[in-house]
Amino acid sequence: MKRVIVDYSKLTTDILDLLVEKYPDGYDHSDIISFKNSKGETVKAVEVRTDDTLFLVKISSQLQQTMEDYDSDDDDDDDNRDDEFDEIEVSDNFDNE
């Protein structure tokens, strides 16, 4: 399995989707992994996996905010799709009468 360390600034939407799916209410201390990088610095990260890759996403205050914003944006999009669907349903039911 490939292992990739990802910084907040290099997050893709796919990795962000994985993070929000795995940690819908955010991550806590038990989810955090600490390790030393090649420079001897302690790095804290959360883990998400795909079939072939283990991603360690470095933790920062910006990461938490991005996850929260992304989840809110996704919820707003879902709400808009539901409204559009309801309008189509009403329209379809009206045409069938």
Order of alpha helices (4+ residues) and beta strands (2+ residues): beta-alpha-beta-beta-beta-alpha
